[in-house]
Amino acid sequence: MLYKFKSKETSDLIMLAQHARQILTAIGKEPTAQGILLPDEMSTAIQRLQDAVREDEAGVAKNTEIKNQKPQLKEADENIRKFDDAPHSVSLKQRAVPFIDMLKRAQAAQVEVVWGV
């Protein structure tokens, strides 16, 4: 399932449902099938999403530090990576940046962002 975010100021932004739910939850919106984000809500939404990105990056850094401190975990992780054909995961920051840009542009134009499935 896909979510399509729309604004009169930007191109549409399409996300898989699981990623859109993560973004919507981070900004304090219910991940319902349809919704709206008004211009006066966008500053708070942007700040919340930026905070969530910082928390995510801190968690990743901490996990990397723990792996580096424990040689057996680092070796196991490297062995798994050798045999893992799946692409590396996409960070919350990589998913959030286009959405933050959409919110900033919509806010500047004083237009809402709507979404639907």
URVEN-V389280 format. One record per backbone hydrogen bond with DSSP energy under -0.5 kcal/mol. CO is the residue of the C=O (numbers start at 1). NH is the residue of the N-H. E is the energy in kcal/mol with one decimal. If there is no record, write none. Layout:
BEGIN
co=CO nh=NH e=E
co=CO nh=NH e=E
END
This chain:
BEGIN
co=1 nh=17 e=-2.4
co=3 nh=5 e=-0.5
co=3 nh=15 e=-2.5
co=4 nh=116 e=-1.3
co=5 nh=13 e=-2.4
co=6 nh=114 e=-2.5
co=10 nh=7 e=-0.5
co=13 nh=5 e=-3.4
co=15 nh=3 e=-3.2
co=16 nh=19 e=-0.5
co=16 nh=20 e=-2.5
co=17 nh=21 e=-2.8
co=18 nh=22 e=-1.4
co=19 nh=23 e=-2.1
co=20 nh=24 e=-3.0
co=21 nh=25 e=-2.6
co=22 nh=26 e=-2.0
co=23 nh=27 e=-1.7
co=24 nh=29 e=-2.8
co=25 nh=28 e=-1.2
co=30 nh=32 e=-2.5
co=35 nh=115 e=-2.1
co=37 nh=113 e=-2.2
co=38 nh=41 e=-1.9
co=38 nh=42 e=-0.7
co=39 nh=42 e=-0.9
co=41 nh=45 e=-2.0
co=42 nh=46 e=-2.9
co=43 nh=47 e=-2.3
co=44 nh=48 e=-2.6
co=45 nh=49 e=-2.2
co=46 nh=50 e=-2.5
co=47 nh=51 e=-2.4
co=48 nh=52 e=-2.3
co=49 nh=53 e=-2.1
co=50 nh=54 e=-2.2
co=51 nh=55 e=-2.4
co=52 nh=56 e=-2.4
co=53 nh=57 e=-2.7
co=54 nh=58 e=-2.3
co=55 nh=59 e=-2.1
co=56 nh=60 e=-2.2
co=57 nh=61 e=-2.4
co=58 nh=62 e=-2.3
co=59 nh=63 e=-2.3
co=60 nh=64 e=-2.3
co=61 nh=65 e=-2.3
co=62 nh=66 e=-2.4
co=63 nh=67 e=-2.3
co=64 nh=68 e=-2.3
co=65 nh=69 e=-1.5
co=66 nh=70 e=-1.2
co=67 nh=74 e=-0.7
co=69 nh=71 e=-0.7
co=70 nh=73 e=-0.9
co=70 nh=74 e=-2.0
co=71 nh=75 e=-2.8
co=72 nh=76 e=-2.2
co=73 nh=77 e=-2.6
co=74 nh=78 e=-2.3
co=75 nh=79 e=-2.3
co=76 nh=80 e=-2.4
co=77 nh=81 e=-2.4
co=78 nh=82 e=-1.7
co=79 nh=83 e=-1.2
co=80 nh=83 e=-0.6
co=80 nh=84 e=-1.0
co=83 nh=85 e=-0.8
co=91 nh=95 e=-1.5
co=92 nh=96 e=-2.7
co=93 nh=97 e=-2.3
co=95 nh=99 e=-0.6
co=96 nh=100 e=-3.1
co=97 nh=101 e=-2.4
co=98 nh=102 e=-2.1
co=99 nh=103 e=-2.5
co=100 nh=104 e=-2.6
co=101 nh=105 e=-2.4
co=102 nh=106 e=-2.5
co=103 nh=107 e=-2.7
co=104 nh=108 e=-2.2
co=105 nh=109 e=-1.5
co=106 nh=110 e=-0.6
co=106 nh=111 e=-2.5
co=107 nh=110 e=-0.9
co=112 nh=8 e=-0.5
co=113 nh=37 e=-2.9
co=114 nh=6 e=-3.3
co=115 nh=35 e=-1.8
co=116 nh=4 e=-3.0
END
